[in-house]
Amino acid sequence: MHLFDRFSLGPAAEIAGARPLGNGALVVQARAARAGNVQVYRGDEVARPDLAQVRIYRDPDEIFRAESLRSFGHKPVTLDHPPEAVTPRTWRGVARGHVGDEVVRDGAFVRIPMLLADSAAIAAVQGGRREVSVGYTCDLDWTPGTAPDGSPYDARQTKVVVDHVAIVAQGRAGPECRIGDADLGQRLANAERRAEAAEAALAEREGEVAALRARVPDATALDALAAERGALVADARRILGEAFDPTGLTPEAIRRAAVARALGEAEAAAMAPAAIEGAFRVVAAGPPHAVPPHAPDPLRDALRHRSVDALTPEAAHAAMVETLRNAWKPAGAR
């Protein structure tokens, strides 16, 4: 029995996996046969004109039988089906290339490499003709049955032997068989999933950026904060010395260290944060190291006996002026 099964090589826009050779020939990959399915033929196609149609099961045990797979190798590639089987007598007139010998099972399909060596065949494929139709002979076992997927059949193919592979305009099996290293439909689905994943990742990243921007002040605010801390550290070093390291210290901790150096640890420890801030403004206004740790000092005396919060602005100013007036004098001359 001589039959033709057609399969799609893929969309016209691209031939995936095509490999041009230096001489202009083109090597493509194609799915050329499917197993495990039931195909419908007209009765006259299978020598049963008494039947309107015949359901034929393509048994995987037969399609993937070693002899059947080997029969694909080195068979001619034609443009449309020739009027008769391809033989040495007719080869020159119909062959446009040939099938390679790396014929393999690809899931439920048979994958073959095809060398297109004819300019008309190459132009036809590149121009959009993507279907292949396998011409082969087989025997039919007319024992009816049911395929594993539940489809009933009238006969099953046996002893499949390939004669040629034709490039045609339309195939029986639809778009499931394509040129390419992988199924184009699957690759498109994978690409869509990757695009969706990338879009989700981008949205997540944009959310993170928005949250970070909400937590971080703008550049102007950051500059102002940096300048404010720089001035605070400079004032503290006038009291604590240039070796003072403010790394990791809060502004309150820096002020408290400076006040403790100027007024003593005990006085500073008893002060509230607001008192520390007021005391720091006063001691920072004096000359660097102007107040020895144990020298008599009006400002220290005032702060010792009255909290900074209790000092009036006039009293604090007067104490500061007195400190500045006498800081340069030796201790016994004050």
C-alpha positions as CSV (number, residue, x, y, z in Angstrom):
1,M,0.0,0.0,0.0
2,H,1.5,3.4,-1.0
3,L,0.4,6.3,1.3
4,F,1.2,9.9,1.8
5,D,1.3,11.6,5.2
6,R,1.8,15.3,5.4
7,F,3.3,17.4,8.2
8,S,4.0,21.1,8.7
9,L,7.5,22.5,8.8
10,G,6.4,25.7,10.7
11,P,5.4,29.3,10.1
12,A,6.7,31.1,7.0
13,A,8.3,33.9,8.9
14,E,11.3,31.8,10.1
15,I,12.9,28.4,9.6
16,A,14.2,27.6,13.1
17,G,17.5,25.7,13.1
18,A,18.2,26.2,9.4
19,R,21.9,25.9,8.5
20,P,23.1,27.3,5.2
21,L,26.1,25.7,3.6
22,G,29.0,27.4,1.8
23,N,27.7,26.3,-1.6
24,G,24.2,27.8,-1.0
25,A,22.5,24.5,0.0
26,L,20.3,24.5,3.1
27,V,20.1,22.0,5.9
28,V,16.8,22.0,7.9
29,Q,15.3,19.8,10.6
30,A,11.8,18.5,10.3
31,R,9.3,16.3,12.1
32,A,8.3,13.9,9.4
33,A,6.1,11.3,11.0
34,R,3.8,10.9,14.0
35,A,3.0,7.8,15.9
36,G,0.2,6.8,18.3
37,N,-2.5,8.6,16.5
38,V,-5.4,7.7,14.2
39,Q,-5.5,9.3,10.8
40,V,-8.5,9.3,8.4
41,Y,-8.1,8.4,4.8
42,R,-10.6,8.2,1.9
43,G,-11.5,4.7,1.2
44,D,-10.1,4.9,-2.4
45,E,-6.7,6.0,-0.9
46,V,-6.3,2.6,0.8
47,A,-7.9,0.4,-1.9
48,R,-11.2,0.3,-0.2
49,P,-13.5,2.3,-2.5
50,D,-16.5,0.6,-0.8
51,L,-15.8,2.8,2.3
52,A,-16.2,6.5,2.4
53,Q,-13.4,6.8,4.9
54,V,-11.0,4.6,6.8
55,R,-9.5,5.2,10.2
56,I,-5.9,4.0,10.4
57,Y,-3.9,3.6,13.6
58,R,-0.2,4.5,13.4
59,D,1.1,2.1,15.9
60,P,4.3,3.4,17.7
61,D,5.8,-0.1,17.6
62,E,5.7,0.0,13.8
63,I,6.6,3.7,13.2
64,F,9.6,3.5,15.6
65,R,10.6,0.0,14.5
66,A,14.3,0.1,13.6
67,E,13.8,-0.9,10.0
68,S,11.1,1.8,9.6
69,L,13.4,4.6,11.0
70,R,16.3,3.5,8.9
71,S,14.1,3.6,5.8
72,F,14.0,7.5,6.1
73,G,17.8,7.8,5.7
74,H,19.2,9.0,2.3
75,K,15.8,9.2,0.7
76,P,15.1,11.9,-1.9
77,V,13.5,15.2,-1.0
78,T,11.1,16.4,-3.7
79,L,8.9,19.4,-4.5
80,D,5.4,17.9,-4.4
81,H,4.9,14.2,-4.9
82,P,6.3,12.6,-8.0
83,P,3.9,10.7,-10.2
84,E,5.6,7.4,-9.3
85,A,8.0,5.9,-6.8
86,V,11.5,7.4,-6.9
87,T,14.0,5.1,-8.5
88,P,17.5,5.5,-10.0
89,R,15.6,6.0,-13.3
90,T,13.5,8.9,-12.0
91,W,15.9,10.4,-9.4
92,R,17.5,13.0,-11.7
93,G,14.2,14.5,-12.6
94,V,12.5,14.8,-9.2
95,A,15.1,14.9,-6.4
96,R,15.8,18.4,-4.9
97,G,17.9,17.1,-2.0
98,H,18.0,14.2,0.4
99,V,17.3,13.1,3.9
100,G,20.3,12.6,6.2
101,D,21.0,9.5,8.2
102,E,20.5,11.0,11.7
103,V,16.9,9.9,12.0
104,V,15.7,9.9,15.6
105,R,12.6,9.5,17.7
106,D,11.4,12.8,19.1
107,G,8.6,12.0,21.5
108,A,5.6,10.9,19.4
109,F,7.4,12.0,16.2
110,V,10.2,11.1,13.9
111,R,12.8,13.9,13.4
112,I,14.9,14.0,10.2
113,P,17.6,16.3,8.8
114,M,17.0,17.4,5.2
115,L,19.5,18.8,2.8
116,L,17.9,21.1,0.2
117,A,20.3,21.3,-2.7
118,D,18.0,22.8,-5.3
119,S,17.4,26.6,-5.6
120,A,13.7,26.2,-6.4
121,A,13.2,24.0,-3.3
122,I,15.1,26.4,-1.1
123,A,13.2,29.4,-2.4
124,A,9.9,27.6,-1.9
125,V,10.7,26.8,1.8
126,Q,12.1,30.3,2.5
127,G,9.0,31.8,0.7
128,G,6.6,30.0,3.1
129,R,6.1,26.5,2.0
130,R,6.5,24.6,5.3
131,E,4.7,21.3,4.8
132,V,6.3,18.0,4.2
133,S,4.5,14.9,3.0
134,V,6.1,11.5,3.4
135,G,5.5,9.0,0.7
136,Y,5.8,5.4,1.9
137,T,4.6,1.9,1.5
138,C,3.0,-0.2,4.3
139,D,0.8,-3.1,4.9
140,L,-2.6,-2.7,6.6
141,D,-3.8,-5.0,9.3
142,W,-7.6,-4.7,9.0
143,T,-8.3,-5.8,12.5
144,P,-10.3,-3.0,14.1
145,G,-9.5,-1.8,17.6
146,T,-9.2,1.2,19.9
147,A,-6.1,3.4,20.3
148,P,-4.7,4.2,23.8
149,D,-6.4,7.6,23.7
150,G,-9.8,5.9,23.1
151,S,-10.0,6.6,19.3
152,P,-11.5,3.7,17.4
153,Y,-9.7,2.5,14.2
154,D,-10.5,0.2,11.3
155,A,-6.9,-0.9,10.5
156,R,-3.3,-0.4,11.7
157,Q,-0.2,0.2,9.7
158,T,2.7,-2.4,9.6
159,K,6.0,-2.7,7.7
160,V,6.4,1.0,7.0
161,V,9.1,1.8,4.4
162,V,9.7,5.4,3.3
163,D,10.1,6.2,-0.4
164,H,10.6,10.0,-0.4
165,V,9.8,13.2,1.5
166,A,8.0,15.9,-0.5
167,I,7.8,19.6,0.2
168,V,4.1,20.5,-0.4
169,A,1.7,23.4,0.1
170,Q,-0.6,21.8,2.7
171,G,-0.3,18.8,5.0
172,R,-2.6,16.3,6.5
173,A,-1.3,16.6,10.1
174,G,-1.5,20.3,10.6
175,P,1.0,22.5,12.4
176,E,2.3,19.9,14.9
177,C,5.4,19.0,12.8
178,R,7.8,21.8,12.2
179,I,11.3,22.7,11.0
180,G,13.5,23.5,13.9
181,D,15.6,22.1,16.8
182,A,12.5,22.2,19.1
183,D,8.8,22.4,18.6
184,L,8.0,26.0,17.7
185,G,4.8,26.1,19.6
186,Q,6.5,24.9,22.7
187,R,9.3,27.5,22.2
188,L,6.7,30.2,21.8
189,A,4.9,29.1,25.0
190,N,8.2,29.1,26.8
191,A,9.1,32.5,25.5
192,E,5.7,33.8,26.7
193,R,6.3,32.3,30.1
194,R,9.7,33.9,30.3
195,A,8.3,37.3,29.3
196,E,5.6,37.0,32.0
197,A,8.2,36.1,34.6
198,A,10.4,39.0,33.5
199,E,7.4,41.4,33.7
200,A,6.6,40.2,37.2
201,A,10.2,40.6,38.3
202,L,10.3,44.1,36.8
203,A,7.1,45.0,38.7
204,E,8.6,43.7,41.9
205,R,11.8,45.6,41.4
206,E,9.9,48.8,40.7
207,G,8.0,48.3,44.0
208,E,11.3,47.9,45.8
209,V,12.7,51.0,44.3
210,A,9.6,53.0,45.2
211,A,9.7,51.8,48.8
212,L,13.4,52.7,49.0
213,R,12.8,56.1,47.6
214,A,10.1,56.7,50.2
215,R,12.6,55.8,52.9
216,V,15.6,57.8,51.6
217,P,15.5,61.7,51.6
218,D,16.1,63.5,48.3
219,A,19.6,64.7,47.4
220,T,19.0,68.2,48.8
221,A,17.9,66.8,52.2
222,L,20.9,64.4,52.3
223,D,23.3,67.3,51.6
224,A,21.7,69.3,54.4
225,L,22.0,66.4,56.8
226,A,25.6,65.8,55.8
227,A,26.4,69.5,56.3
228,E,24.7,69.6,59.7
229,R,26.6,66.6,60.9
230,G,29.8,67.9,59.6
231,A,29.4,71.2,61.5
232,L,28.5,69.2,64.7
233,V,31.6,67.0,64.4
234,A,33.8,70.1,63.8
235,D,32.4,71.8,66.9
236,A,32.9,68.6,69.0
237,R,36.5,68.2,67.9
238,R,37.3,71.8,69.1
239,I,36.5,70.4,72.5
240,L,37.5,66.8,72.3
241,G,40.5,67.1,70.0
242,E,41.1,66.2,66.3
243,A,41.5,62.6,67.2
244,F,37.8,62.3,68.2
245,D,36.1,59.6,66.0
246,P,32.3,60.1,65.6
247,T,31.8,56.9,63.6
248,G,28.6,55.2,64.7
249,L,27.6,58.0,67.2
250,T,24.3,59.8,67.2
251,P,24.2,63.6,67.3
252,E,23.1,63.4,71.0
253,A,26.0,61.1,71.8
254,I,28.5,63.4,70.2
255,R,27.1,66.4,72.1
256,R,27.1,64.5,75.4
257,A,30.8,63.5,74.9
258,A,31.8,67.1,74.3
259,V,29.8,68.4,77.4
260,A,31.3,65.6,79.5
261,R,34.8,66.8,78.6
262,A,33.9,70.4,79.3
263,L,31.9,70.0,82.5
264,G,32.8,66.6,83.8
265,E,31.2,63.1,83.4
266,A,29.0,63.4,86.5
267,E,27.4,66.7,85.4
268,A,26.8,65.4,81.8
269,A,25.4,62.2,83.1
270,A,22.7,64.0,85.1
271,M,21.6,66.2,82.2
272,A,18.5,65.4,80.0
273,P,18.9,65.5,76.3
274,A,17.5,69.0,76.0
275,A,20.0,70.2,78.7
276,I,22.9,68.5,76.8
277,E,21.9,70.3,73.6
278,G,21.8,73.7,75.4
279,A,25.2,73.1,77.2
280,F,26.8,72.0,74.0
281,R,25.8,75.2,72.2
282,V,27.5,77.2,75.0
283,V,30.7,75.2,75.3
284,A,31.1,74.9,71.6
285,A,31.0,78.7,71.3
286,G,34.2,79.0,73.3
287,P,37.8,78.6,72.0
288,P,39.2,75.1,71.5
289,H,40.3,73.5,74.9
290,A,39.6,76.8,76.6
291,V,38.3,75.1,79.7
292,P,40.7,72.9,81.6
293,P,39.0,69.9,83.2
294,H,39.4,71.1,86.8
295,A,40.0,74.9,86.4
296,P,37.5,77.3,88.1
297,D,35.0,78.4,85.5
298,P,31.8,80.5,85.9
299,L,29.9,78.7,83.2
300,R,30.7,75.3,84.8
301,D,29.7,76.6,88.2
302,A,26.4,78.0,86.8
303,L,25.7,74.7,85.0
304,R,26.6,72.7,88.1
305,H,24.2,74.6,90.3
306,R,21.4,75.2,87.8
307,S,20.3,73.0,85.0
308,V,20.7,74.4,81.5
309,D,16.9,74.2,81.1
310,A,16.6,76.6,84.1
311,L,19.2,79.2,82.8
312,T,17.7,82.2,81.2
313,P,19.3,83.2,77.9
314,E,20.8,86.3,79.6
315,A,22.4,84.2,82.3
316,A,23.8,81.7,79.9
317,H,25.2,84.5,77.7
318,A,26.7,86.2,80.7
319,A,28.4,83.0,81.8
320,M,29.7,82.4,78.4
321,V,31.1,85.9,78.1
322,E,32.8,85.5,81.5
323,T,34.4,82.3,80.4
324,L,35.7,83.8,77.2
325,R,37.0,86.8,79.1
326,N,39.1,84.8,81.6
327,A,39.9,81.6,79.7
328,W,43.3,82.9,78.6
329,K,44.4,83.9,82.1
330,P,46.5,81.5,84.3
331,A,44.5,79.8,86.9
332,G,45.9,81.9,89.8
333,A,45.3,85.2,88.0
334,R,41.5,84.8,87.6
